[in-house]
Each structure stands twice: as C-alpha cells, then as structure tokens.
Amino acid sequence: MTLNDFVVFIQAQLKLYVQRQVAAAMLEADASSIEAKTMTKDSATLLRVLVQEMRVLKFLVTTLDVVNERAQEIRRSQKQIQAQLVQLVAMGDRMDLAGPKDGSSKLKRKNSVARNWSSRDVAEYLEGLTEVFGDRTKEYSNVMMSENINGEALMELSDSNLKEMKFTMGHRKLLLSRIALLEDTEQQAC
C-alpha cells in the first residue's frame, strides 16, 4: 500500500465514522417513545460518548495531517531527486561519458569495440579526456603508449596498475569509471 493509498483509506474511514456517529445521534434524538427522564439520562450518556469520539476524531485528523505533510515532503524529495538526475544526465551528455570528444569519431570509424583498440587508439582516447585529466592528459597518454596499453589491457587495468603508472587517485577513479562505461557500452552493443 502506497502512502497515497493509505491517506485515501484513512480519509474514507474518517468520513464513514463521522457519518455513523451523526446517524446514531439523530436516531437517539428522534426516539419519541422514551420518557423525558430517560431521554435526559440517555442524552447525557450520548453526549459523553460523542465527546470521547470527537477526541478520537481530533487525534485521527491530526494524524492524517501529519501523514499528509510527510507525503508532501516525500513528493518534494522525489522531485528534487528527479531534478538532480536530469542534471547528472545532462552533465554526462556534455562530458560524453561513452568516449572522448576529440578523436572519438576517429576511434568509432576505426574500431568501435574498445577491446580491439591499438595502443595508439587508447592514447587517442585518453587525449580526448582533457576535461577529466587537464594538463596531465598528455603525460597519461604517453605513459599508456610507453606501457603498450591496448584496448584489451585497458579493460583489465586496476587501481594499483594505474597507481604504478603515476595516475593520481582522483584520475584513477575517473578513468576506471570511464573504462566501466566503455565495457557497458560494448555489452549493450552485443
């Protein structure tokens, strides 16, 4: 049962409860065959019962208000999360997470399967990640070339491998996430 379903259920139950209490009070008031003395006693009892039931109703209404407020908070949170997801997707589109901006068309034309890239293709891929690596892009590209890292080796790189090649921690994490995206792209293409 969702929160909205729960709120609707509570509202319906409150409405039925109030209707029953009003009907019972009307039946009591309309009973003309009861003596005036008895009627007064019964009316006092009915009044006490109605006061107690009104307290219960007030509690239920307060609880319902709290539930409604919480539901609104949840809806606001959902909207904020959706907006953040849209921003992340837009940021990913701008960064072109599937590959580099520079040279990606060359790589796609040459060979779209990253595992089949040559060490030069891998170097071109890294050179296209200037927005990630900044002024260290060329250094990283040269290291990959000197270590003969081709597409197959690229897919098998670990954090410790990149550390040995003097990648900073942040750049290691970013490159490993890019490699994971390349693998995902390949798997989806198959």
C-alpha positions as CSV (number, residue, x, y, z in Angstrom):
1,M,0.0,0.0,0.0
2,T,1.5,3.3,-1.0
3,L,1.4,6.4,1.1
4,N,-1.3,8.0,-1.1
5,D,-3.4,4.8,-0.8
6,F,-3.0,5.0,3.0
7,V,-4.1,8.6,3.1
8,V,-7.2,7.9,1.0
9,F,-8.0,4.9,3.2
10,I,-7.8,7.0,6.4
11,Q,-9.9,9.8,4.9
12,A,-12.6,7.3,3.8
13,Q,-12.6,5.7,7.3
14,L,-12.9,9.1,9.0
15,K,-15.8,10.0,6.7
16,L,-17.7,6.7,7.5
17,Y,-17.0,7.1,11.2
18,V,-18.4,10.6,11.3
19,Q,-21.5,9.6,9.2
20,R,-22.2,6.7,11.6
21,Q,-21.9,9.0,14.7
22,V,-24.2,11.6,13.2
23,A,-26.8,8.9,12.2
24,A,-26.6,7.4,15.7
25,A,-27.1,10.8,17.3
26,M,-30.1,11.5,15.1
27,L,-31.7,8.2,15.9
28,E,-31.3,8.9,19.6
29,A,-32.8,12.4,19.3
30,D,-35.8,11.1,17.2
31,A,-36.8,8.3,19.7
32,S,-40.1,9.9,20.9
33,S,-41.3,6.8,22.8
34,I,-38.7,7.2,25.6
35,E,-39.7,9.2,28.7
36,A,-38.2,12.6,29.2
37,K,-36.3,11.5,32.3
38,T,-34.8,8.5,30.4
39,M,-34.1,10.7,27.4
40,T,-32.2,13.2,29.6
41,K,-30.1,10.3,31.0
42,D,-29.5,8.8,27.6
43,S,-28.7,12.2,26.1
44,A,-26.1,12.8,28.8
45,T,-24.5,9.4,28.1
46,L,-24.7,10.0,24.4
47,L,-23.1,13.4,24.9
48,R,-20.2,11.9,26.9
49,V,-19.7,9.2,24.2
50,L,-19.8,11.8,21.4
51,V,-17.2,14.0,23.3
52,Q,-14.9,10.9,23.6
53,E,-15.4,10.1,20.0
54,M,-14.7,13.7,19.0
55,R,-11.4,13.4,20.8
56,V,-10.6,10.3,18.8
57,L,-11.6,12.1,15.6
58,K,-9.4,15.0,16.5
59,F,-6.5,12.7,17.1
60,L,-7.2,10.9,13.8
61,V,-7.4,14.2,11.9
62,T,-4.1,15.4,13.5
63,T,-2.5,12.1,12.5
64,L,-3.9,12.4,9.0
65,D,-2.5,16.0,8.7
66,V,1.0,14.7,9.8
67,V,0.7,11.9,7.2
68,N,-0.3,14.4,4.5
69,E,2.7,16.7,5.4
70,R,5.1,13.7,5.3
71,A,3.6,12.7,1.9
72,Q,4.2,16.2,0.6
73,E,7.8,16.1,1.9
74,I,8.3,12.8,0.1
75,R,6.9,14.2,-3.1
76,R,9.2,17.2,-2.8
77,S,12.2,15.0,-2.2
78,Q,11.2,12.8,-5.2
79,K,11.0,15.9,-7.4
80,Q,14.4,17.1,-6.1
81,I,16.0,13.7,-6.8
82,Q,14.4,13.7,-10.3
83,A,15.8,17.2,-11.0
84,Q,19.3,16.1,-9.8
85,L,19.1,13.0,-12.1
86,V,18.2,15.2,-15.0
87,Q,21.2,17.4,-14.2
88,L,23.5,14.4,-14.0
89,V,22.3,13.1,-17.3
90,A,22.8,16.5,-18.9
91,M,26.2,16.7,-17.4
92,G,27.0,13.3,-18.7
93,D,25.8,14.3,-22.1
94,R,28.1,17.3,-22.0
95,M,31.1,15.3,-20.9
96,D,30.3,12.5,-23.4
97,L,30.8,9.7,-20.9
98,A,30.9,7.0,-23.6
99,G,34.1,8.4,-25.0
100,P,36.3,11.4,-25.7
101,K,35.1,14.5,-27.6
102,D,38.4,14.8,-29.6
103,G,39.2,11.8,-31.7
104,S,36.1,9.8,-30.7
105,S,34.8,9.9,-34.3
106,K,38.2,8.6,-35.5
107,L,38.0,5.8,-33.0
108,K,34.4,4.9,-33.8
109,R,35.3,4.8,-37.5
110,K,38.4,2.7,-36.9
111,N,37.0,0.3,-34.4
112,S,34.0,0.8,-32.2
113,V,35.0,-2.1,-29.9
114,A,37.4,-0.8,-27.3
115,R,38.9,-4.2,-26.5
116,N,40.2,-4.2,-30.1
117,W,41.9,-0.8,-29.9
118,S,45.6,-0.5,-30.5
119,S,47.8,1.3,-28.0
120,R,47.6,4.4,-30.3
121,D,43.8,4.2,-30.2
122,V,44.0,4.1,-26.4
123,A,46.3,7.1,-26.4
124,E,43.9,9.0,-28.6
125,Y,41.0,8.1,-26.3
126,L,43.0,9.5,-23.3
127,E,43.9,12.6,-25.3
128,G,40.2,13.2,-25.8
129,L,39.6,13.2,-22.0
130,T,41.3,16.6,-21.4
131,E,38.2,17.8,-19.4
132,V,38.9,14.9,-17.0
133,F,42.7,14.9,-16.7
134,G,43.5,18.6,-17.5
135,D,47.2,19.4,-18.0
136,R,48.2,15.8,-17.2
137,T,46.3,14.4,-20.2
138,K,49.4,14.2,-22.5
139,E,51.5,12.7,-19.7
140,Y,48.9,9.9,-19.1
141,S,48.6,9.3,-22.9
142,N,52.4,9.0,-23.2
143,V,52.5,6.5,-20.3
144,M,49.9,4.4,-21.9
145,M,51.8,4.4,-25.1
146,S,55.1,3.5,-23.4
147,E,53.5,0.7,-21.5
148,N,51.9,-0.7,-24.7
149,I,48.4,-0.5,-23.2
150,N,46.0,-1.6,-26.0
151,G,42.2,-2.0,-25.7
152,E,42.4,-5.4,-24.1
153,A,44.9,-4.2,-21.5
154,L,42.9,-1.0,-20.9
155,M,39.8,-3.1,-19.9
156,E,41.9,-5.1,-17.5
157,L,43.6,-2.1,-15.7
158,S,43.2,-2.0,-12.0
159,D,43.6,0.8,-9.5
160,S,47.0,-0.5,-8.5
161,N,48.1,-0.6,-12.1
162,L,47.2,3.0,-12.6
163,K,48.9,3.9,-9.4
164,E,52.1,2.3,-10.7
165,M,51.8,4.5,-13.8
166,K,51.6,7.6,-11.5
167,F,47.9,8.4,-12.0
168,T,46.6,10.5,-9.2
169,M,43.9,8.9,-7.0
170,G,41.1,11.1,-8.5
171,H,42.3,10.4,-12.0
172,R,42.5,6.7,-11.3
173,K,38.9,6.6,-10.1
174,L,37.7,8.7,-13.0
175,L,39.5,6.6,-15.6
176,L,38.2,3.3,-14.0
177,S,34.7,4.6,-14.2
178,R,35.2,5.6,-17.9
179,I,36.5,2.1,-18.6
180,A,33.4,0.6,-16.9
181,L,31.3,2.8,-19.1
182,L,33.2,1.5,-22.2
183,E,32.6,-2.1,-21.1
184,D,28.9,-1.4,-20.5
185,T,28.6,0.2,-24.0
186,E,30.2,-2.8,-25.5
187,Q,28.0,-5.2,-23.7
188,Q,24.9,-3.3,-24.8
189,A,26.1,-3.3,-28.4
190,C,26.4,-7.1,-28.3
